[in-house]
Amino acid sequence: MRLLIVSDTWEPRVSGVATCLRALVDELQALGHEVRVLSPQDFHALPCPGYPEIALVWDLWRVADKIRAFAPDAVHLAAEGPLGWVARCWLQREGLVFSTAIHTRFAEFTQARWPLTPLSWGYAWLRVFHRPSAAVLVSTVRMQSEFARLGFAHLRLWRKGVDLRQFRPRLEPQGEGGPVFLYVGRLAPEKNLEAFLDLDLPGDKQVVGDGPLRAELERRYPRVHFLGYQRGEALAEAYRRASVLVFPSRSDTLGLVMLEALACGTPVAAFPVAGPLDVLRQGVSGVMDEDLRRACLQALSLDRHACLAEAQRQSWRASALEFLAHQPRLDGRPCLSVKPHGVERSIP
């Protein structure tokens, strides 16, 4: 099958969405499918003012030509950005069927940057984008139920995974010295990072990632170690060195970094909100508490072997097969034949 994924978020940008799509593409190609990602890398783009990591494409009129040139059997719109909107409008105008995904809580994301923006506006905007989609993919059962209550239709479950080859544990004692509390992710308002950085905790605080708030946070928190983006083995080693991964976000749809930390044997401290509630087992792989400091301190005593066992339940191959099971061809036929217990076979 020839599958086209349209995404405003893609490499070299570092984000949960880009990580998810990279793993998906690798698994689909390993299964024998031909996959192409149509991203800002294929166009002329400028950095978004105030958020230079986001690229804004200005020659959007070329989207239709690029879709035709690839001649896909199926199209998936991975993000609700300008590329996604233009592709959606063209596909709908041509009477072609496609799927979409909700990777981020756009309404909360927008309100974090512009506090006067009502959440209802953001959700109305999302409903318009996803309404013509034949399958709207979400990461968790909790998200599926929540977005159904908000008026979204055609919701399908697409669970995410973790690369157990890259993220490996070191389960022996961490050595002398105080605990290390780690944050991994974008340094942006919607991540609620101050809820972690303001905590009075023993040991060290480390931050892996970058974003529009980095300079301000480095100035305000001089005792915190800001390590910038880390990739590959360096990122895995940062997880392994940490005593606890702290996940302060209240608005993420999932939080792949939690799965990556667990695969390295590192427990998680978080608020009891969607995302952590879908990933963590309370008192086993993490501690969730409205008192984030208490969650951090209690997580120190969790068994790192148990954290690893929780991560091993996930795989990107299973995630890719679940993705394929929900993909319609452009003419509306399913791409896969599905039995109740999983994917049966690929239709040639």
N, C-alpha and C positions, 0 to 999 in steps of 0.2 A: 504494500500500500504506500502511496505517496501522501504524506501528511505535511501540511503547512501550519506552523504555529506563528501567530502574529502577536508580538509582544513589544511594548514600549520599554520593558525592563529586560535587559540581557547583558551578557558579558561585554566589556570588562567590568561593568558595575557589579559591586558586591552587595547582595541582598538575599533574603530568604527566597524570593520569587525566582531570581536568577539561579540560585542553587538548585531549587526544585526542577526548573526547566532543563538545566544541564544534565541532571540525573535522569530525567525522563527521556531526553534525546538519546543519551548513551544507551539506555536500556532498550528503547524502541529500535535503534540501529542494530543492537546485538540480536534482536529478534528478527532481523531481516527487513525491516521497513525503511523506506527512504524518507528522511525527515529534513525539513529546512525551517529555520527560524527567520522570519522577516522582522527585523528590528531596526532601531535608529542607525545601526552600523551600515545599513543598505541605502541610506539617504543622506542628504545634507542636513545637519542638525546643529543647533546651538545650545549651550548650557542654559538651564532654566534659571532666571534671576532669583537669587536668594537660596537656590538649591542646585548648585552646578553639577551634582552627580546625576541629575535627571536631564536627559537630552530631549530637546523639542525639535521635532522634524518640521521643516518648512516646505519641502517639495512633496507634499502629500498627494498631489495629483498623479504621482507615479505608482501609487499602491496598486491600483487595478491592473496596470500593465505587468507588474511583478507577480501578481497572483496568476494571471493568465500564462505568463512565461513558464512558471513552474508546473502548471497544469495538475494541481493536486486532486487526489481522490476525496480528501477531507480537509477541512480547515477548522482550527481551534484558535479562538481569540483569548489570549491569556491575561490581558490587562485592559482596563477601561480608559487608556490614554488616547492621544490623537490618532495613532496608527490603528488602534483597535476600533475607534469610532468610524474612521474612513472605510476600513475593511468591512465592518458590519453593515454600513449603509450600502456599499456596493453589492455585497452578497445578497442582502435583502432585496435590493432593486432587481437583481438578476434572478430572483426566485430560488436561490441556492440555500441549502441547509448547512448549519454550522453549530459548533458548541462554544461555550464560554466558561470562564472560571472566576470565582471570587476568592482572591488571594489575600486581600487586605480589607480592613474596615474603612472604606473610603470616607463615610460620613464622619466618623470619629477622627480620622486622619485630617480632614479638612477643618474640623472644629478646633483641633489642637493648634493649628496655625492661625486660624481666624476665629477667635472665640465667639464672636457675635453671629456666626453662621449657624442656623438651626440644624439639628440632626435630620429633621424631616426633609430638608432640601437635599442633603446628600443621599438619603435613601431613595427619594423620588428620582434623582438623577441615575442611580444604580438600576432602579426598576426599569427605566426607559431603555437603558443600554442592554439589559439582559432579557427583556421581554420577548424578542423574536428568536432567542436561542432555543435549539431543540434539547439541549442538556446543559444545565448550569451546574458546574462542578464545585463542590465545597469539601472542606477537609475533614469535617467531623460530623457526627450525628447531632451534636448540640447545635452546630451552625445550621444544619439542615432544618431542624425544628424552628430555630429562631428566625431564619430568613423566610420560612414558610409563613410564620405568623406576621411577617412584615409585608406579605403580599407577593413574594417571588414564586414563580412556577417552574416546573420541569427541573427541580433540584435533584442532583445525583451525588452520591458519596464517592469522593476520590481521596483516599487516605494517602498520606505522604510517608516517606521512609527515611532511612539513614544509611550512609555508606559505612558498613562495618569493616571494610578493608582499610579505609583511611582512618576512621576513628576507633582506635583500639585502646584497651585499658592498660594501666600499670597499677596493679592492685596491691602492691607491697606498700608498707607505711610511707608516708610522704616525707619523713625525715624531721629534723629539728626545726624550730622556728614556729612563729605563729601561723594561724590559718590564713588562707588566701581566698578572698571573696572576689569572684570574677563576673563581669558583665561582657556579653558579646552581642554586638548589633549596631544598628545605625545610631548616631548621636543626633537625634532629632526630637522635637517637642512631643510627638505622640508616643515616644518610648518611655516617658515618665521617669527618666534617668535620675532626677534629683531625689526621688523616693529612696533610691539605693545610696547615692553619694552622701546624703545628709545623715545616714545612720551612724550611730556610735558603735563601731564593731572592733573587736580585737584583730590584730594582725594587719594584713595589707589589703587594699582594694586595687584591682586591676581592671582596666577597660580596654577591650579589643574592638576596634571599629573606628569609623570616621563619620563625618556628617556636618551639617551646618552649625551645630552647637559646640563643636570641638574647642575652638579658640576660647569661647566664653567659659566653658566648663573647666578647661585647664587653668584659666585665671582664677576661677572661684574655688577650685579644689586642688591646691598645689601639692597636697600629700598623696593624691591618687596617681597611680602609674597609668598613663595613657599610652598604649602600645601601637595605635593605628591599626590598619587592616593587617590581618594575618591569614595566610592561606596554607593549604596542604598540611604537611607535617608540623609546621610551626603552629598552626591553629590547633591541631590535635594535641600538641605538647602543652599549649596554654590551658586546654581543658584538663589534661592529666595533672598538671601542677596545681590546679585549683582545688581547694577544699570544698567549695560550694559554688555553683553557678547561681547568680541572683538574676531573676527575670522580673523586673518591676513593671512591665507593661500591663495595662488594663484593657488594651484595645486590639491586640494581635489576634488573628484568626486561629493561629496554631502556635508557631514558635519553633522552627526547626532546630534552633540552637539548643533547645532543651533535649531533643533526641540525640544530638551530637554529643552533648555533655554526658548523658547517661551511657552512651556507647563507650565513653572513656572512663566509666566508673564513677563519675562525679554527680553527686546529688544536687537537687535544685530547690531553691527557696523562691516562693512566688506568692502573689495574691490569689485568693480563691475565686478566679474569674475564668471565663471561657478562654481556652488555650491551655493554661496549666491544668484545669479540671479535666481536659480531654487527653492530656499527655501523661500526667503524673498519677501515681498511686500514693495517696496520703500516708505518710509514715514509712513508706517503703522506698520509693525513688525520689521523693521530695516532701517538703512541708509547705502547706499553703495556709496562710494566716493573714488577716487584715493588719496584724502587727508584723510588718515585714522583718523587723529586727529579731523578733522572737522566732520567726520562721528560719532566718539565717542561722541562728544559734542552735536550734533544734536539728537542723539539717546536718550539722557537723557530726552527729552521732549515727547517721544512717550507714548501712552496710553497702560498700561500693560494689560488692559482688551482686547484690540484689538490684542495684541500678543497672549494671550491665545486662542482667537477665531480662529486665524490662525492655531495654533497647533491642535486644536480639529478637523480639517478637515482630520487629518491623524490617522490611526490605524494600529496596527500590524496584526490584523485579515485580513483586506483588503489586506495588503501586502502579507501575506501567501497565500491567495487565488489566487492572481495574480502570485505568484511564481509557484504554482501548475499548473496553466493554461498553463504554458510554459514547463512543464516537460515531456519529452518523456520516455516511457519505454525502457528498454534495446533492445527490439526487434523493436523499432521504433514507436509503437502505442502511441497515446497520453494518458496521465494519467487522463486527465479530458476532459469532453465534455463542450465546451465553446459557449455561445451565445454572440451576439454583446454587450449586456449590462452587461456581467459578467459571472461568473461561474455557470453552470446549475446544474451539479451533478458529483459525483465521480463514475468512472467506476470500478466496483468490480474486 
